Amino acid sequence: MTVPVVVALEDTDDADMSAVVDALRDAGLRVREVLTAVGVVTGTVDGDRLSSLSSVPGVAAVERERTIVLPPPDSPVQ
């Protein structure tokens, strides 16, 4: 099963961030987007490799990506 994840990186410069992203790829992350300005990487990983991402040096946190659905503006729930 593939799991979408959001990976927060420790405070690093651009060169270090590239090395961390490469290490995440080596750990099994299929990178979707690198948000350099905020130090976040998004992507997917096989469920059995999820725990390996947190052990990559330079990674502060790994969370499963969540989807939030809001009701339409004209909904009575608003």
CORUR-V465300 format. One record per pair of residues at least 12 apart in sequence whose C-alpha atoms are under 7 Angstrom apart, sorted by the first residue. I is the first residue (numbers start at 0). J is the second residue. D is the distance in whole Angstrom. If there is no record, write none. Layout:
# CORUR-V465300
i-><I/I>
j-><J/J>
d-><D/D>
This chain:
# CORUR-V465300
i-><0/0/1/1/1/1/2/2/2/2/2/3/3/3/3/3/4/4/4/4/4/4/4/5/5/5/5/5/5/5/5/6/6/6/6/6/6/7/7/7/7/7/7/7/8/8/8/8/8/8/9/9/9/19/22/23/23/26/26/27/27/28/28/28/29/29/29/30/30>
j-><45/46/43/44/45/46/43/44/45/46/63/42/43/44/63/64/41/42/43/61/62/63/64/39/40/41/42/61/62/63/64/39/40/41/60/61/62/38/39/40/58/59/60/61/38/39/57/58/59/60/57/58/59/57/55/52/55/51/52/44/48/42/43/44/42/43/44/42/43>
d-><6/6/6/6/4/6/5/5/6/6/7/6/4/7/6/5/6/6/6/7/6/4/5/7/6/5/7/6/5/6/6/6/5/6/6/5/6/6/5/7/6/5/5/6/5/6/6/5/5/7/5/6/5/6/7/6/7/6/6/6/7/6/6/5/5/5/6/4/7>
